Amino acid sequence: LLLLLLQTLQLFQILLLGCCFDFRRTDVVTVTPWLAPIVWESTFDPVLMDAIFKPQNLTIAATVFAVGKYVQFLKDFLKTSEQFFFIGFNVHIYVFTDRPNDVPKVQLAPGRKVSVRVVQSSQRWQEISARRMEMVHTLLLELSDSTHFIFCLDVDSKFHGRWGSESLGELVAVVHPGYYGNPRSRFPFERRTKSRAYMAPSDGDFYYCGGAFGGSVDQVLALTQTCSKNYRDDEKEGVEAAWQEESHLNRYFWENKPSKVLSPEYLWQDFKPRNPEIRIIRFSGVIKNYAAIRPN
Ligand code: UD2
């Protein structure tokens, strides 16, 4: 009882403190037309968010694919995740690779785990990228009730700042850093009606990235099932969407609105100059030489 009283007092104190801060942003859009929050720095109180979520003893899973030469990105990905990704939570990172012996050993804090799952390599990078949905779906079917949320992330990336409980939601999308300033007509959606990822010129809310998305296990199970089925059905008809699974993901999020949207702070690209509204870069794609690392 005393513990409960102390916790209540602590929460009350945090709530009071929160009132003293200004959590408004007027330079960026912070809510979608369907009233989902768009998470930017200074729109949330990290201490309060953690005080709400940490007592729930959640386990957060993350998937990352490192097939072929992409295994070289794992070390920085794993090392920086130890510094910034859900610190203080139970975290289980699933590494999918065809080179299990090259997975680096990284010192992990208590409550954090890395598991390796062996996958086939492929001669086509498009295939590697697109097959991720299917393999994540299989993994999710095997996970027990003890995993609560999952994020699916690109490996050629590093964490630079906190990515934590503020990002949790039932269905979570990340706005692509390359297109958020563009009009809808310039979003690189799949435009051919013959693909199941087709988006009409008037369709689309944001252009979301394929390099980071997530949500509750149930929601990501449904997402990966639909996207991988649509990719496969397209394939049977000889169709490959413009940006493979990213195109199918965008179609999915058009029909199934994310309950939380993360700003491009959650997936920036190192080659892009940092725009003034980007007060913090939390996770970003490294500069890579595509010709040297992709199988074709
Ligand atoms: C974009 C997306 C990516 C995906 C792709 C289209 C962002 C920032 N990135 O990245 O998620 O939608 O377009 O398919 O949104 N991989 C390997 N081995 C390979 C090739 C790929 O493991 O030989 C994995 C790896 O985890 C990598 C991911 O697939 O991070 C995506 O491939 P990419 O990074 O080469 O694709 P990119 O940069 O065009």
Boltz pocket constraint, residues with backbone or C-beta under 6 A from the ligand:
constraints:
  - pocket:
      binder: B
      contacts: [[A, 64], [A, 65], [A, 66], [A, 67], [A, 68], [A, 69], [A, 70], [A, 96], [A, 125], [A, 126], [A, 128], [A, 129], [A, 130], [A, 153], [A, 154], [A, 155], [A, 156], [A, 176], [A, 209], [A, 210], [A, 211], [A, 212], [A, 243], [A, 244], [A, 245], [A, 246], [A, 267], [A, 268], [A, 285], [A, 293], [A, 294], [A, 295]]
      max_distance: 6.0
